[in-house]
Amino acid sequence: MLAWAIVGVEFAGLVALAVLLIVARQKLKSTRRELERSRQDKPRRRRPRGLAPVAIRTVWQTADSLLKKGVGATVRNSVEDLAGWASVERPDLARLTADGHVVIVFSDIEGSTELNDALGDREWVKLLERHNKLFYKHVQEHCGHVIKTQGDGFMIAFGNASQAVLCTVGVQQALDDDPEHWDGIRVRIGMHAGTSVRRGDDLFGRNVAMAARIAGLAGGGEILVSKPVLDAVVDLAGIEFGVPRDVELKGFQGTYPLYAATLRPTDAVNHD
């Protein structure tokens, strides 16, 4: 009886180690992409310091979280966490455009905790890998920059509002085209446009927080954009915007109009 108990414990340990390796590999791939993108963007400058330590620290933090909390707590809905990271680290988004004006996009999977429980940790991690590849593909095609990923959440920056909208509409369309392949996941997306400030984080932090709040109000399969984004893309071909939805955003005074962006029905038919 004792021997069987020992075998069971060893088997559980092997399963936990396998999941740990899968998640750690995902983190390393993400960091490698950022390193390669940094090299491509600045071929004549020295590689920024700190990328290698960040990769090592990310893997060890992931391992520690898995051991202490389990996969369910490590891979989770993370829009608020991503916004907090941006406020602390303050990445320099002003380089995206000459005037420092950027569009900040947040996304996450609706009901991710319940879906994780339904699929199990192993299948959930596989689904996240497919989900992340889809986002990276569309972000690259539309000249965006993935600033941070955590769990099922993305923080992305674009120098052009039209590219931001087309990218996110493309992601939603891909999910709608083959829901079985994506296990029926529904992604919530929100975006806001503003100016990035190099010194001081008041304006930068405010715009990041607003984009995160907007994403938090989106429903599954929905893209919500702020008025500044709408004004920049109002005549964008193939895209239509719903009636304004006046909302209150936590931490901000007053109400703000939000608009749901979708592919025009005729374009959706042609896409199929």
Backbone bond lengths (Angstrom), bond angles and torsions (degrees), N, CA, C in turn:
res aa  C-N    CA-C-N  psi(-1)  N-CA   C-N-CA  omega(-1)  CA-C   N-CA-C  phi
1 M - - - 1.475 - - 1.522 110.54 -
2 L 1.345 115.47 -43.37 1.461 120.14 179.28 1.520 110.50 -63.28
3 A 1.339 115.95 -38.78 1.470 119.72 -179.74 1.521 111.05 -61.86
4 W 1.343 116.40 -42.13 1.469 119.60 178.88 1.520 110.94 -64.78
5 A 1.316 116.98 -36.72 1.465 120.47 178.70 1.523 110.60 -63.90
6 I 1.343 115.58 -40.93 1.469 119.72 179.45 1.521 110.30 -64.72
7 V 1.349 115.68 -42.48 1.468 119.83 178.46 1.527 110.58 -60.87
8 G 1.334 116.28 -41.35 1.464 119.98 179.54 1.514 111.93 -62.63
9 V 1.330 116.45 -42.50 1.464 120.30 179.36 1.519 110.61 -64.12
10 E 1.339 116.44 -42.44 1.463 120.09 179.87 1.526 110.84 -63.96
11 F 1.341 116.71 -40.95 1.469 119.90 179.35 1.526 110.88 -63.31
12 A 1.338 116.55 -43.22 1.467 120.10 178.17 1.520 110.80 -61.50
13 G 1.333 115.85 -38.11 1.460 119.26 178.06 1.511 112.24 -64.42
14 L 1.338 116.83 -39.26 1.464 120.58 178.58 1.523 111.47 -65.24
15 V 1.340 116.71 -40.53 1.462 120.28 178.50 1.521 110.35 -63.15
16 A 1.340 116.64 -45.06 1.466 120.38 179.46 1.523 110.89 -61.85
17 L 1.339 116.58 -40.09 1.461 120.43 179.30 1.520 111.04 -64.96
18 A 1.344 117.04 -39.40 1.467 120.57 179.67 1.522 110.99 -63.15
19 V 1.332 116.31 -44.43 1.467 119.97 178.55 1.518 110.31 -63.55
20 L 1.330 116.49 -41.33 1.461 121.23 178.10 1.521 110.99 -57.88
21 L 1.324 116.92 -44.50 1.460 120.91 -179.02 1.520 111.42 -65.16
22 I 1.344 117.32 -38.38 1.467 120.81 179.40 1.525 110.52 -63.23
23 V 1.333 116.44 -47.69 1.465 120.15 -178.85 1.521 110.88 -66.79
24 A 1.342 117.13 -40.58 1.459 120.43 179.38 1.520 110.90 -63.17
25 R 1.343 116.38 -39.67 1.461 119.67 178.57 1.521 110.73 -64.03
26 Q 1.332 116.66 -38.45 1.460 120.59 177.92 1.524 110.80 -61.85
27 K 1.337 116.77 -42.96 1.458 120.69 178.84 1.527 110.90 -63.49
28 L 1.337 116.85 -41.68 1.456 120.50 -179.54 1.524 111.32 -65.17
29 K 1.345 116.96 -39.64 1.456 120.34 178.29 1.520 110.64 -61.77
30 S 1.346 116.17 -42.42 1.458 120.28 179.85 1.520 110.88 -62.12
31 T 1.333 116.74 -43.78 1.463 120.47 179.99 1.517 111.06 -66.83
32 R 1.345 116.91 -37.63 1.460 120.53 178.76 1.522 111.02 -63.41
33 R 1.342 116.20 -39.75 1.462 119.13 177.82 1.525 111.12 -61.28
34 E 1.343 116.05 -42.84 1.455 119.68 179.78 1.531 111.13 -64.05
35 L 1.329 116.75 -38.03 1.458 120.87 178.53 1.516 110.71 -65.19
36 E 1.339 117.05 -44.50 1.459 120.61 179.69 1.521 111.09 -65.17
37 R 1.335 116.31 -39.33 1.464 119.44 178.67 1.524 110.81 -65.58
38 S 1.327 116.41 -37.83 1.462 120.48 178.30 1.519 110.81 -63.30
39 R 1.329 116.83 -40.27 1.461 120.59 178.45 1.521 111.40 -65.44
40 Q 1.341 116.64 -39.66 1.458 120.18 -179.24 1.521 111.61 -69.17
41 D 1.337 116.34 -38.18 1.462 119.96 -178.30 1.523 112.29 -70.26
42 K 1.328 116.97 -33.27 1.463 120.89 -175.96 1.525 110.04 -132.06
43 P 1.345 118.10 71.30 1.461 120.35 -175.24 1.516 113.94 -68.09
44 R 1.334 118.41 -22.05 1.455 120.38 -175.17 1.518 113.29 -100.41
45 R 1.291 116.34 -2.23 1.455 118.97 -179.29 1.514 110.20 -105.30
46 R 1.312 115.12 156.42 1.453 119.26 178.07 1.517 109.89 -64.14
47 R 1.311 115.76 148.06 1.453 120.01 179.22 1.518 109.87 -61.98
48 P 1.336 117.55 131.76 1.463 119.48 179.99 1.514 111.17 -58.25
49 R 1.314 114.71 138.38 1.454 118.73 178.20 1.520 110.56 -71.17
50 G 1.291 114.85 152.26 1.451 119.48 171.34 1.509 115.19 101.41
51 L 1.349 119.82 -10.91 1.459 119.91 -178.08 1.524 111.76 -69.17
52 A 1.328 116.67 -43.71 1.466 118.88 179.15 1.525 111.71 -63.88
53 P 1.346 118.91 -47.58 1.466 118.55 176.06 1.514 112.92 -58.57
54 V 1.352 116.70 -36.18 1.465 119.36 178.70 1.520 110.24 -63.05
55 A 1.347 116.72 -41.93 1.463 120.16 179.69 1.520 110.89 -61.58
56 I 1.345 115.87 -46.06 1.465 119.86 -179.35 1.524 110.33 -64.53
57 R 1.355 115.40 -44.93 1.461 118.72 -178.74 1.521 111.26 -63.18
58 T 1.348 116.85 -38.54 1.462 120.77 -179.60 1.523 110.99 -61.86
59 V 1.339 116.37 -44.84 1.469 119.95 -179.32 1.518 110.85 -63.25
60 W 1.341 116.69 -45.76 1.456 119.08 -177.92 1.523 111.85 -68.21
61 Q 1.338 116.71 -36.36 1.464 118.89 176.77 1.521 110.76 -65.12
62 T 1.342 116.06 -39.72 1.460 119.79 177.58 1.520 111.02 -63.33
63 A 1.333 116.02 -44.41 1.463 120.09 179.55 1.524 110.93 -61.62
64 D 1.339 116.00 -44.62 1.460 120.04 -179.16 1.523 111.00 -63.14
65 S 1.349 116.28 -41.23 1.462 119.99 179.70 1.519 111.20 -65.27
66 L 1.340 116.41 -40.24 1.460 119.89 179.48 1.524 111.17 -63.57
67 L 1.331 116.27 -42.28 1.457 119.87 -178.25 1.522 111.79 -67.49
68 K 1.349 116.01 -37.44 1.459 119.65 -175.29 1.522 113.29 -86.94
69 K 1.370 116.45 -36.59 1.462 119.63 -170.53 1.524 113.40 -115.74
70 G 1.330 117.53 -20.57 1.454 120.04 -175.34 1.513 111.04 90.07
71 V 1.341 116.12 166.14 1.458 121.15 -176.18 1.516 111.50 -65.19
72 G 1.330 117.07 -38.81 1.461 119.70 -176.40 1.512 113.05 -57.88
73 A 1.338 117.15 -36.03 1.461 120.39 -179.64 1.517 111.74 -83.35
74 T 1.336 117.18 -23.75 1.461 120.68 -177.37 1.515 111.40 -81.35
75 V 1.332 116.89 -44.75 1.458 121.80 -179.12 1.518 107.67 -97.35
76 R 1.331 116.99 100.99 1.452 119.09 -170.46 1.525 111.33 -147.01
77 N 1.320 115.19 172.25 1.453 121.91 174.12 1.520 108.31 -59.36
78 S 1.367 118.14 130.52 1.461 117.70 -167.98 1.518 114.76 -143.16
79 V 1.314 119.78 28.70 1.458 120.22 177.87 1.518 110.73 -59.71
80 E 1.337 117.68 -46.46 1.457 120.48 -178.79 1.524 111.01 -65.89
81 D 1.345 117.58 -38.65 1.455 120.42 178.60 1.520 110.99 -63.32
82 L 1.333 116.80 -40.40 1.455 120.15 179.92 1.519 110.86 -65.05
83 A 1.315 117.25 -41.50 1.463 120.35 178.31 1.520 110.24 -63.27
84 G 1.319 117.22 -40.33 1.455 120.54 177.98 1.510 112.02 -63.99
85 W 1.329 117.10 -40.55 1.464 120.67 178.22 1.517 110.49 -60.73
86 A 1.335 116.71 -43.18 1.460 119.79 -178.44 1.519 110.75 -63.62
87 S 1.329 117.52 -37.62 1.456 120.42 -179.29 1.523 111.16 -67.38
88 V 1.338 116.84 -34.14 1.458 120.54 -177.93 1.523 111.35 -79.60
89 E 1.334 116.83 -49.07 1.455 120.55 -175.01 1.525 112.83 -80.58
90 R 1.345 117.27 -29.09 1.458 123.13 -179.33 1.528 112.41 50.26
91 P 1.328 119.39 63.52 1.461 120.23 176.68 1.520 109.96 -62.11
92 D 1.328 117.55 147.21 1.456 121.97 -175.64 1.520 109.74 -83.26
93 L 1.330 116.78 93.68 1.453 121.24 -179.71 1.516 112.15 -84.79
94 A 1.340 117.84 -7.40 1.461 120.44 -177.55 1.519 111.83 -64.06
95 R 1.332 117.41 -20.73 1.459 119.98 -178.83 1.521 112.43 -70.94
96 L 1.321 118.16 -14.68 1.461 120.44 -177.98 1.518 111.66 -65.72
97 T 1.317 117.84 -35.70 1.459 121.44 -179.48 1.515 109.48 -137.79
98 A 1.323 115.48 160.83 1.463 120.06 -177.35 1.524 111.89 -63.67
99 D 1.340 117.30 -37.08 1.466 119.94 -177.15 1.523 113.02 -95.50
100 G 1.333 117.46 2.31 1.457 120.40 177.81 1.511 114.54 78.70
101 H 1.331 118.01 6.41 1.467 121.25 -179.72 1.527 109.20 -82.04
102 V 1.324 117.00 123.25 1.458 120.62 -176.73 1.525 110.50 -132.14
103 V 1.315 114.88 158.87 1.459 122.02 172.64 1.524 106.70 -109.24
104 I 1.316 116.58 124.46 1.461 121.87 -177.71 1.524 108.87 -106.11
105 V 1.324 115.99 128.58 1.460 122.78 -176.42 1.525 109.51 -119.63
106 F 1.325 115.93 134.74 1.463 121.86 172.26 1.525 108.55 -121.14
107 S 1.318 115.46 146.18 1.466 119.67 176.46 1.520 109.73 -145.89
108 D 1.319 115.70 155.27 1.460 121.25 168.80 1.523 108.52 -158.73
109 I 1.319 116.05 170.38 1.461 121.77 -178.58 1.522 109.13 -93.00
110 E 1.318 115.91 127.82 1.461 120.92 178.92 1.529 110.12 -66.51
111 G 1.334 116.04 133.66 1.460 120.42 177.37 1.513 113.70 63.21
112 S 1.337 116.85 35.63 1.463 119.94 -174.86 1.529 112.80 -64.31
113 T 1.323 117.14 -36.02 1.468 119.64 -179.03 1.524 110.96 -63.74
114 E 1.330 116.25 -45.47 1.461 120.04 179.25 1.531 111.25 -65.36
115 L 1.337 115.97 -39.35 1.464 119.56 179.62 1.523 110.72 -66.58
116 N 1.322 116.84 -38.10 1.461 121.03 176.18 1.523 110.29 -59.38
117 D 1.327 116.43 -45.30 1.463 120.32 179.22 1.524 111.38 -63.13
118 A 1.344 116.53 -39.46 1.462 120.26 -177.25 1.529 111.86 -70.06
119 L 1.326 116.82 -39.33 1.463 120.53 -176.53 1.519 113.04 -83.98
120 G 1.320 116.64 -28.89 1.459 119.92 -171.12 1.520 109.41 90.93
121 D 1.321 116.23 155.63 1.459 120.34 -173.06 1.525 113.18 -60.90
122 R 1.321 117.64 -42.72 1.463 120.30 -175.88 1.531 111.28 -63.61
123 E 1.334 117.47 -49.58 1.464 120.72 -179.34 1.525 111.37 -68.42
124 W 1.332 116.27 -32.67 1.460 119.92 178.50 1.528 110.73 -64.06
125 V 1.326 117.17 -43.11 1.465 120.50 178.93 1.526 110.47 -63.98
126 K 1.331 117.28 -39.32 1.468 120.32 177.30 1.529 110.81 -62.80
127 L 1.334 116.07 -41.62 1.461 120.19 178.53 1.527 110.62 -63.23
128 L 1.324 116.62 -41.53 1.459 120.04 178.70 1.527 111.37 -61.81
129 E 1.320 117.14 -37.80 1.462 120.01 178.88 1.527 110.43 -62.58
130 R 1.337 117.81 -42.41 1.466 120.89 178.00 1.527 110.58 -66.45
131 H 1.320 115.88 -42.95 1.465 121.69 178.37 1.530 110.80 -59.05
132 N 1.322 116.84 -45.21 1.463 120.67 -178.58 1.525 111.71 -66.82
133 K 1.332 117.05 -39.78 1.464 120.28 178.01 1.525 110.87 -62.01
134 L 1.332 116.29 -38.93 1.465 120.42 178.36 1.526 110.27 -61.32
135 F 1.323 116.54 -45.67 1.462 119.87 -179.90 1.522 111.28 -64.49
136 Y 1.322 117.24 -46.91 1.466 119.81 -179.26 1.528 111.07 -59.31
137 K 1.326 116.89 -39.40 1.462 121.00 -179.88 1.524 111.02 -60.71
138 H 1.323 116.78 -49.75 1.463 120.01 -177.08 1.530 111.78 -72.18
139 V 1.316 117.44 -35.08 1.464 119.99 177.73 1.527 110.16 -63.31
140 Q 1.322 116.49 -43.50 1.460 120.00 179.42 1.526 111.16 -64.81
141 E 1.326 116.93 -41.02 1.462 120.67 -179.27 1.524 112.18 -64.86
142 H 1.336 117.49 -24.21 1.462 120.88 -176.31 1.526 112.26 -114.19
143 C 1.333 115.92 24.84 1.472 121.85 170.77 1.525 113.17 59.81
144 G 1.317 116.62 34.67 1.455 120.13 177.07 1.515 111.53 -95.65
145 H 1.316 116.29 175.96 1.461 122.83 179.61 1.523 108.77 -132.46
146 V 1.328 116.79 118.94 1.462 120.16 174.66 1.522 107.32 -75.57
147 I 1.324 115.69 114.25 1.454 120.58 -178.69 1.520 110.95 -82.97
148 K 1.331 116.37 -38.61 1.465 119.73 -176.77 1.517 109.71 -162.71
149 T 1.327 116.17 142.93 1.461 121.28 168.74 1.517 107.93 -126.20
150 Q 1.309 115.68 145.96 1.462 120.50 174.93 1.514 108.44 -153.93
151 G 1.319 116.00 120.31 1.451 119.10 -176.49 1.514 109.85 60.92
152 D 1.329 116.59 -124.65 1.462 120.82 179.80 1.520 111.87 -97.83
153 G 1.325 118.60 11.78 1.456 121.80 -176.23 1.515 113.34 -105.38
154 F 1.332 115.57 146.08 1.460 122.72 176.03 1.521 109.70 -124.18
155 M 1.324 115.95 143.27 1.460 122.46 166.14 1.521 106.10 -120.95
156 I 1.346 116.48 122.84 1.458 121.94 -173.24 1.521 109.12 -131.29
157 A 1.323 116.76 146.23 1.462 121.59 177.04 1.520 110.04 -122.95
158 F 1.321 115.54 141.04 1.465 122.76 177.54 1.521 108.78 -129.15
159 G 1.318 115.65 146.50 1.450 119.86 174.01 1.512 112.38 -87.20
160 N 1.334 116.73 -6.63 1.461 122.04 -175.20 1.521 109.24 -137.19
161 A 1.332 116.96 126.08 1.462 120.96 -176.74 1.525 112.26 -65.89
162 S 1.326 117.53 -36.91 1.464 120.29 179.84 1.523 110.73 -61.97
163 Q 1.329 116.46 -42.11 1.459 120.09 178.99 1.526 111.02 -65.08
164 A 1.324 116.85 -37.11 1.464 120.60 178.78 1.525 110.85 -62.79
165 V 1.332 116.51 -45.15 1.463 120.58 -179.23 1.525 110.82 -67.49
166 L 1.331 117.13 -45.56 1.464 120.29 -179.39 1.530 111.29 -63.13
167 C 1.320 116.75 -37.39 1.463 120.72 178.25 1.522 110.92 -61.86
168 T 1.320 116.60 -50.59 1.464 119.82 -175.81 1.528 111.88 -70.46
169 V 1.330 117.14 -35.18 1.465 119.60 175.32 1.528 109.70 -64.02
170 G 1.332 116.61 -38.61 1.460 120.22 177.63 1.517 112.48 -62.67
171 V 1.327 116.52 -39.62 1.463 120.49 177.59 1.530 110.47 -63.16
172 Q 1.329 116.15 -48.21 1.464 119.71 -179.11 1.525 111.46 -63.37
173 Q 1.330 116.96 -37.80 1.456 120.13 179.92 1.525 110.92 -65.82
174 A 1.331 116.82 -39.90 1.463 120.70 178.35 1.527 110.93 -62.89
175 L 1.322 116.72 -39.94 1.464 120.62 178.47 1.525 111.12 -67.32
176 D 1.334 116.76 -37.55 1.463 120.84 -179.58 1.527 112.05 -72.05
177 D 1.329 116.67 -30.93 1.463 120.38 -176.18 1.526 112.86 -66.35
178 D 1.330 117.14 -32.73 1.466 120.34 -175.94 1.529 109.72 -143.13
179 P 1.332 117.48 70.49 1.471 120.14 -175.74 1.526 113.80 -61.17
180 E 1.332 117.88 -31.28 1.465 119.51 -179.86 1.522 111.18 -64.73
181 H 1.333 116.48 -38.94 1.460 120.37 179.11 1.523 111.23 -62.31
182 W 1.338 115.83 -30.48 1.462 121.15 -176.67 1.524 112.15 -101.11
183 D 1.326 117.27 14.98 1.466 121.43 179.31 1.522 112.27 54.13
184 G 1.334 115.36 30.25 1.457 120.16 175.55 1.515 115.27 69.52
185 I 1.332 118.93 18.90 1.465 119.64 -178.29 1.525 110.45 -66.35
186 R 1.310 115.16 147.36 1.460 122.25 177.51 1.527 107.64 -126.15
187 V 1.326 115.07 122.56 1.459 121.29 -173.75 1.522 110.46 -100.22
188 R 1.313 115.72 135.13 1.468 122.34 175.91 1.529 108.23 -98.43
189 I 1.332 116.33 132.87 1.464 120.66 -177.61 1.528 109.71 -134.40
190 G 1.321 115.68 136.56 1.457 121.43 175.12 1.512 109.92 -138.32
191 M 1.335 116.74 147.96 1.472 119.29 179.91 1.518 111.33 -146.22
192 H 1.334 113.21 153.14 1.461 121.41 179.37 1.521 108.09 -147.22
193 A 1.324 116.86 148.50 1.463 121.95 -179.60 1.515 110.34 -111.99
194 G 1.325 115.78 142.45 1.456 120.31 178.40 1.513 110.59 -169.24
195 T 1.319 115.84 178.78 1.458 121.69 -178.15 1.520 110.83 -95.88
196 S 1.315 116.08 133.66 1.457 121.48 177.22 1.520 109.45 -88.02
197 V 1.322 116.53 131.20 1.461 121.93 -179.41 1.522 109.32 -108.14
198 R 1.313 117.28 131.63 1.457 120.82 -177.78 1.523 112.09 -72.27
199 R 1.323 117.42 -43.24 1.462 120.53 -177.72 1.522 109.51 -108.54
200 G 1.321 114.87 128.49 1.455 118.35 -176.07 1.515 110.10 82.86
201 D 1.334 115.98 144.93 1.461 118.88 -174.55 1.520 113.13 -115.56
202 D 1.338 118.06 17.21 1.457 119.49 -178.24 1.525 111.24 -63.43
203 L 1.340 116.66 -58.61 1.460 119.69 -177.53 1.510 110.84 -69.41
204 F 1.319 116.29 -42.97 1.458 119.90 -179.94 1.519 110.58 -62.40
205 G 1.325 116.47 -47.96 1.454 119.89 -179.79 1.517 112.23 -63.25
206 R 1.319 117.19 -35.98 1.462 120.87 -179.53 1.523 110.62 -65.24
207 N 1.321 117.36 -43.77 1.459 120.32 -178.41 1.525 112.00 -68.20
208 V 1.311 116.33 -38.04 1.460 119.95 177.06 1.523 110.28 -64.14
209 A 1.325 116.26 -46.51 1.465 120.34 -179.72 1.523 111.14 -61.93
210 M 1.334 116.88 -39.77 1.461 119.49 -179.45 1.529 111.01 -65.87
211 A 1.324 117.37 -41.78 1.465 120.49 178.04 1.525 110.59 -61.28
212 A 1.331 116.55 -40.36 1.463 120.30 179.22 1.525 111.15 -66.17
213 R 1.334 117.12 -40.76 1.469 120.49 178.62 1.527 110.90 -63.56
214 I 1.326 116.12 -40.14 1.467 120.01 179.68 1.523 110.29 -63.38
215 A 1.328 116.48 -44.00 1.468 119.99 178.56 1.524 110.82 -61.26
216 G 1.331 116.25 -35.95 1.455 120.01 -179.95 1.517 113.47 -66.45
217 L 1.335 117.10 -20.90 1.462 121.14 179.37 1.528 112.67 -92.12
218 A 1.322 117.06 -12.10 1.467 120.33 -179.12 1.523 110.43 -72.04
219 G 1.318 115.56 147.61 1.454 120.41 174.26 1.520 110.09 -89.37
220 G 1.319 116.80 170.70 1.453 120.18 177.87 1.519 111.33 -61.35
221 G 1.325 117.22 131.38 1.452 121.78 -178.54 1.516 113.93 81.10
222 E 1.335 117.25 7.57 1.466 121.17 -174.89 1.523 111.42 -110.74
223 I 1.339 115.45 147.31 1.461 123.18 173.37 1.520 107.30 -118.50
224 L 1.316 117.55 116.23 1.459 121.93 177.70 1.524 109.45 -107.17
225 V 1.329 116.29 132.22 1.463 120.76 179.29 1.520 109.30 -123.06
226 S 1.325 115.35 151.79 1.458 121.11 178.30 1.524 110.28 -83.43
227 K 1.328 116.37 172.05 1.462 121.37 -179.63 1.530 112.04 -61.59
228 P 1.335 120.00 -41.86 1.466 118.69 177.45 1.527 113.20 -59.04
229 V 1.329 117.27 -36.27 1.463 119.66 177.39 1.523 109.94 -68.56
230 L 1.331 116.58 -45.61 1.464 120.27 179.56 1.526 111.27 -57.69
231 D 1.319 116.75 -44.99 1.464 120.46 -178.50 1.526 111.70 -60.54
232 A 1.329 116.47 -29.77 1.464 120.41 -177.42 1.526 112.64 -82.46
233 V 1.345 117.42 -17.73 1.473 119.58 -174.07 1.521 112.25 -131.27
234 V 1.319 118.10 19.96 1.462 121.35 -171.82 1.527 112.37 -57.48
235 D 1.325 117.95 -29.88 1.465 121.09 -178.79 1.531 112.43 -103.80
236 L 1.315 117.67 20.31 1.463 121.17 -178.05 1.527 110.23 -65.71
237 A 1.319 116.64 122.95 1.466 121.59 -176.41 1.525 111.26 -65.15
238 G 1.331 115.23 137.46 1.455 121.04 174.96 1.511 115.37 84.06
239 I 1.334 117.64 -3.60 1.462 121.35 -177.53 1.523 109.27 -119.87
240 E 1.318 116.00 138.16 1.457 119.80 174.93 1.522 109.71 -125.07
241 F 1.330 114.81 155.59 1.459 120.86 -176.83 1.525 109.77 -123.14
242 G 1.315 115.16 139.71 1.454 120.52 -179.07 1.514 112.16 -74.27
243 V 1.324 115.27 177.53 1.461 120.82 178.72 1.526 108.61 -66.17
244 P 1.326 117.43 150.55 1.469 119.60 -178.63 1.522 112.06 -61.96
245 R 1.298 115.05 141.15 1.458 122.92 177.96 1.529 107.14 -117.66
246 D 1.314 117.48 105.58 1.463 121.04 -178.25 1.526 109.95 -77.46
247 V 1.324 115.76 123.84 1.459 120.33 -175.65 1.521 110.09 -134.67
248 E 1.312 115.08 160.33 1.454 121.73 170.09 1.520 108.08 -99.99
249 L 1.319 116.25 138.67 1.458 121.83 -179.79 1.523 108.77 -112.14
250 K 1.296 116.35 127.87 1.461 121.72 -177.81 1.528 110.47 -55.17
251 G 1.324 115.66 127.73 1.453 120.67 179.21 1.515 114.27 90.01
252 F 1.349 117.45 -2.96 1.460 121.86 -179.19 1.527 109.20 -123.70
253 Q 1.310 115.96 141.79 1.458 120.38 -179.98 1.522 110.93 -84.15
254 G 1.325 116.07 147.97 1.450 121.23 176.59 1.518 112.71 82.82
255 T 1.334 115.19 -169.62 1.461 121.77 178.50 1.523 109.48 -116.50
256 Y 1.321 115.07 156.39 1.462 121.11 -177.12 1.526 109.06 -134.06
257 P 1.339 117.73 135.29 1.466 119.96 177.58 1.528 110.68 -80.39
258 L 1.311 115.80 133.48 1.459 121.54 175.95 1.524 108.75 -120.92
259 Y 1.327 116.01 151.85 1.460 121.27 -175.11 1.529 109.50 -132.26
260 A 1.323 115.93 134.98 1.462 120.76 177.78 1.523 109.31 -86.36
261 A 1.325 116.37 124.12 1.466 121.80 179.68 1.523 109.62 -97.44
262 T 1.327 116.06 131.84 1.464 121.34 179.15 1.526 109.87 -141.47
263 L 1.321 115.15 161.30 1.457 120.89 173.22 1.524 108.16 -75.19
264 R 1.330 116.62 136.24 1.468 119.22 178.63 1.524 109.73 -58.23
265 P 1.335 118.62 142.68 1.473 121.33 -177.78 1.520 113.42 -52.07
266 T 1.337 118.29 -42.10 1.465 120.24 -179.34 1.514 111.03 -65.10
267 D 1.335 116.47 -37.67 1.458 119.80 179.07 1.518 110.92 -70.93
268 A 1.339 116.59 -32.96 1.457 119.90 177.65 1.521 110.51 -65.32
269 V 1.345 116.44 -38.94 1.460 120.42 178.16 1.522 110.30 -65.57
270 N 1.347 116.21 -44.35 1.460 120.12 179.09 1.510 111.46 -63.89
271 H 1.343 115.58 -33.80 1.460 119.92 179.26 1.517 110.75 -62.81
272 D 1.342 115.73 -38.95 1.461 119.90 179.46 1.520 111.04 -68.27
